[in-house]
């Protein structure tokens, strides 16, 4: 009789578990529809909802099953193992859900603050901060999830508690063995908050000009002008100086240098430079100025300062002005290009050594 009663109880628990799963899936379907309608006007909330749809479809049934297993009699066969296994699956699913929610947050911020605009400084700042903080949060979620799963095992409870404690500030400072990992995490947090580097920033690093293509949890990818990629650890940006040409604005000033003869009249050159700037779409209208920069022994150096909306346009503008001025001098004042002079006189007037 006891065996039959236990069998009946087991079948009853199984039927209850099946009903709980069906009810959880029904709740998920209705809830997903409602949440989708509520969040359709918000890019961030909508992205989070979309990313959380699949893991939540696993979390809800596992949570319902856990309630059923906890309410089941302790006399059922292998009920403790079933409870433990379901708890592990539930913790793994919740960790998955949290990671997907953070990923949706980063995706929504990218969609809401697009960098494909003329003035994208604020968008690049928000995207960089969001991605860096999300990566740091992902690490914390993984550590917490693994720690909680380990703590469900009585023998590994101490290990789980130690791993959870190592995620704190004391563990970061004391973790000598994991120093590179934690130093990059700290550097990533500093980069996200202090913003010395953002996505799409123009940097000069070790003499290389390039744009920030990607910022990960451990390194920055710099896309150099000739399509090469320079991989730089996050910690390097904290410990070394570098140039950021788009720190507060993409606007930039550049110079064109020319050597000309002393007899070259400057006003025609100045007018030609102004004409080229006025006709060039790369010029932003702020400055186009020709000055004599240096007076050498045989010629003088002329500099044309020009401004543009960004460094790429400024480079093209400088090349245009250099070509136009050289062509102008060859066509109109070829006799005033830099010359090498020699004085020839009677033999008796030549100096003797």
C-alpha positions in Angstrom: 0.0 0.0 0.0 2.8 2.4 0.8 4.4 1.6 -2.6 1.2 2.3 -4.4 0.7 5.5 -2.5 4.2 6.6 -3.4 3.6 5.8 -7.1 0.3 7.8 -7.0 2.1 10.7 -5.4 4.9 10.6 -7.9 2.4 10.7 -10.8 0.6 13.5 -9.2 3.8 15.5 -8.8 4.7 14.8 -12.4 1.2 15.9 -13.7 1.5 19.0 -11.5 5.0 19.7 -12.9 3.7 19.4 -16.5 0.8 21.7 -15.7 3.3 24.2 -14.2 5.4 24.1 -17.3 2.4 24.7 -19.6 1.2 27.5 -17.4 4.7 29.1 -17.4 4.9 29.0 -21.2 1.4 30.5 -21.5 2.4 33.3 -19.1 5.6 33.8 -21.1 3.7 34.1 -24.4 1.1 36.6 -23.0 3.8 38.5 -21.1 6.0 38.8 -24.1 3.2 40.2 -26.2 2.3 42.8 -23.6 6.0 43.8 -23.0 6.6 44.0 -26.8 3.7 46.5 -27.1 4.8 48.5 -24.0 8.4 48.8 -25.1 7.9 49.4 -28.9 8.4 53.2 -28.5 11.7 52.8 -26.7 14.7 51.5 -28.6 16.6 50.5 -25.5 13.7 48.8 -23.8 12.6 47.1 -27.0 16.2 45.8 -27.6 16.3 44.4 -24.0 13.0 42.8 -24.4 14.0 41.1 -27.7 17.2 39.8 -26.3 15.5 38.5 -23.2 12.7 36.6 -25.0 14.6 33.3 -25.5 16.2 33.0 -22.0 13.0 34.0 -20.2 11.2 31.2 -22.1 13.6 28.9 -20.2 13.7 30.7 -16.9 9.9 30.7 -16.3 9.3 26.9 -16.7 12.4 26.1 -14.6 11.2 28.5 -11.9 7.7 26.9 -12.0 9.3 23.4 -11.8 11.4 24.5 -8.8 8.3 25.6 -7.0 6.7 22.2 -7.7 9.8 20.2 -6.6 10.1 22.2 -3.4 6.5 21.5 -2.6 6.8 17.8 -3.3 7.2 15.4 -0.4 10.7 14.6 0.7 9.9 10.9 0.5 9.8 10.9 -3.3 12.5 8.9 -5.1 15.6 11.1 -5.9 13.6 14.3 -5.1 16.7 15.9 -3.6 18.8 15.3 -6.7 16.0 16.6 -8.9 15.7 19.8 -6.8 19.5 20.3 -7.0 19.7 19.7 -10.7 16.7 22.0 -11.4 18.3 24.7 -9.2 21.5 24.5 -11.2 19.6 24.8 -14.5 17.6 27.7 -13.1 20.8 29.6 -11.9 22.4 29.0 -15.3 19.3 30.2 -17.1 19.1 33.3 -14.9 22.7 34.1 -15.6 22.0 33.7 -19.3 19.0 36.0 -18.9 21.1 38.7 -17.2 23.8 38.5 -19.9 21.2 38.8 -22.7 19.6 41.8 -20.9 23.0 43.6 -20.7 23.6 42.8 -24.3 20.2 44.3 -25.2 21.1 47.4 -23.2 24.3 47.9 -25.2 22.5 47.2 -28.5 19.7 49.6 -27.7 22.1 52.4 -26.8 23.9 51.8 -30.1 20.6 52.1 -32.0 19.4 55.1 -30.0 22.7 57.0 -30.3 24.0 56.4 -33.8 27.4 57.6 -34.8 26.4 58.0 -38.4 25.7 61.8 -37.9 27.9 64.8 -38.5 28.2 65.7 -34.8 28.5 62.3 -33.2 30.6 63.2 -30.1 27.8 62.6 -27.6 26.8 59.3 -29.4 30.4 58.0 -29.3 30.7 58.9 -25.6 27.5 57.1 -24.7 28.3 54.0 -26.8 31.8 53.7 -25.4 30.6 54.1 -21.8 27.8 51.6 -22.3 29.9 48.9 -24.0 32.7 49.2 -21.4 30.3 49.1 -18.4 28.3 46.3 -19.9 31.5 44.2 -20.4 32.5 44.8 -16.8 28.9 43.9 -15.7 29.1 40.7 -17.8 32.2 39.6 -15.9 30.5 40.3 -12.6 27.3 38.4 -13.6 29.4 35.4 -14.8 31.4 35.3 -11.5 28.2 35.7 -9.4 26.4 32.9 -11.4 29.3 30.5 -11.1 29.7 31.2 -7.5 26.0 30.6 -6.7 26.1 27.4 -8.6 29.2 26.2 -6.7 27.5 27.2 -3.4 24.7 24.7 -4.1 27.2 21.9 -3.5 28.0 21.5 0.2 31.6 20.5 -0.4 32.2 23.5 -2.7 30.4 26.1 -0.7 33.6 27.6 0.6 35.0 27.8 -2.9 31.9 29.6 -4.2 32.0 32.1 -1.3 35.7 32.7 -2.0 35.1 33.3 -5.7 32.2 35.6 -4.9 34.4 37.6 -2.5 37.2 37.8 -5.1 34.9 39.9 -7.2 35.1 42.7 -4.7 37.6 45.4 -4.4 39.7 43.5 -1.8 39.9 40.5 -4.1 40.9 42.6 -7.1 43.7 44.3 -5.1 44.9 41.0 -3.6 44.5 38.8 -6.7 48.2 38.8 -7.7 47.8 35.8 -9.9 44.9 37.5 -11.8 46.5 40.9 -11.9 46.5 41.3 -15.7 42.7 40.5 -15.9 41.8 42.8 -13.0 44.1 45.6 -14.2 42.4 45.5 -17.6 39.0 45.6 -15.8 40.0 48.6 -13.8 41.5 50.2 -16.9 38.3 49.6 -18.7 36.3 51.2 -16.0 38.6 54.2 -16.0 38.3 54.5 -19.8 34.5 54.3 -19.6 34.2 57.0 -16.9 37.1 59.4 -17.7 36.6 59.0 -21.5 40.2 59.5 -22.8 39.2 57.2 -25.7 35.9 56.7 -27.4 34.6 54.7 -30.4 35.5 56.4 -33.7 38.0 58.7 -32.0 41.0 59.7 -34.2 44.2 58.8 -32.3 48.0 59.1 -32.9 49.5 56.1 -31.1 53.2 55.4 -31.4 53.3 57.5 -34.6 50.4 55.7 -36.2 47.2 57.6 -37.3 44.0 55.7 -37.0 40.4 55.5 -35.8 39.2 53.5 -32.8 37.3 50.6 -34.4 36.5 48.5 -31.3 36.9 48.6 -27.6 36.8 45.2 -25.8 37.3 44.3 -22.2 41.0 43.8 -22.7 42.2 45.8 -25.7 41.4 48.6 -28.2 41.5 48.0 -32.0 42.9 51.0 -33.9 42.1 51.0 -37.6 45.1 52.6 -39.3 44.6 54.7 -42.5 46.2 52.0 -44.6 43.7 49.3 -43.4 46.1 47.8 -40.8 44.8 47.2 -37.3 46.8 48.1 -34.2 45.9 46.1 -31.1 46.6 48.0 -27.9 45.9 46.8 -24.3 43.6 48.9 -22.2 46.2 49.4 -19.6 48.5 51.1 -22.1 46.2 54.0 -22.4 46.3 54.6 -18.7 50.1 54.5 -18.4 51.2 56.2 -21.7 50.6 59.5 -23.4 48.8 59.6 -26.8 47.1 62.1 -29.1 43.4 62.3 -29.4 42.3 64.5 -32.3 38.6 64.2 -31.5 38.6 64.6 -27.7 36.1 67.5 -27.6 35.5 68.1 -31.3 36.5 66.7 -34.7 37.4 70.1 -36.0 41.1 70.4 -36.8 43.7 72.8 -38.3 46.4 71.8 -40.7 49.3 73.4 -42.5 50.7 73.3 -46.0 54.5 74.2 -46.3 56.1 75.5 -49.5 59.6 76.8 -50.3 59.7 79.7 -52.7 62.2 82.2 -54.0 62.6 85.6 -52.2 61.4 87.4 -55.4 58.0 85.6 -55.3 55.2 88.0 -54.6 53.1 86.8 -51.8 49.7 88.4 -52.6 49.0 86.3 -55.7 49.8 83.2 -53.7 47.5 84.4 -50.9 44.7 85.0 -53.3 45.2 81.6 -55.0 45.1 79.9 -51.6 41.8 81.7 -50.7 40.3 80.8 -54.1 41.2 77.1 -53.7 39.7 77.1 -50.1 36.5 78.8 -51.2 35.9 76.2 -53.9 36.8 73.2 -51.8 33.9 71.3 -50.0 36.4 70.1 -47.4 37.0 73.7 -46.0 34.7 74.6 -43.1 35.2 78.4 -43.6 36.9 79.1 -40.3 40.5 79.9 -41.4 42.6 80.0 -44.6 45.7 82.0 -44.0 49.1 82.3 -45.8 52.2 83.4 -43.8 55.9 83.4 -44.3 57.1 80.9 -41.7 60.9 81.0 -42.2 63.5 83.0 -44.1 66.4 80.7 -45.0 69.7 81.4 -46.8 68.4 80.7 -50.3 64.6 80.8 -50.1 61.7 81.4 -47.8 59.2 79.0 -46.4 55.5 79.7 -46.8 52.8 78.1 -44.7 49.0 78.0 -45.5 46.9 77.2 -42.4 43.5 75.7 -43.2 40.6 74.3 -41.1 38.2 71.4 -41.7 35.4 69.6 -39.9 37.6 66.5 -39.4 41.1 65.2 -39.9 40.2 63.2 -43.0 38.8 66.2 -44.8 41.7 68.4 -43.7 44.2 66.0 -45.2 42.4 66.1 -48.6 42.2 69.9 -48.4 45.9 70.3 -47.7 46.7 68.0 -50.6 44.4 70.1 -52.9 46.0 73.4 -51.8 49.6 72.1 -52.2 48.9 70.8 -55.7 47.0 74.0 -56.7 49.8 76.3 -55.4 52.6 74.3 -57.1 50.6 74.3 -60.3 49.9 78.1 -60.0 53.6 78.9 -59.5 54.7 76.6 -62.4 52.2 78.3 -64.6 52.4 82.0 -63.5 55.7 82.4 -61.6 58.0 79.6 -62.7 61.0 81.9 -62.4 60.3 82.3 -58.7 60.5 78.7 -57.7 63.5 77.9 -55.3 66.7 78.6 -57.2 70.4 77.9 -56.5 72.4 81.1 -57.2 76.0 81.4 -58.0 77.9 84.7 -58.6 80.4 84.6 -61.5 82.9 87.4 -61.9 86.3 88.2 -63.5 89.1 85.9 -62.5 91.0 88.6 -60.8 88.1 89.3 -58.4 87.7 85.6 -57.3 88.9 84.9 -53.8 92.2 83.0 -53.4 92.7 80.3 -50.8 
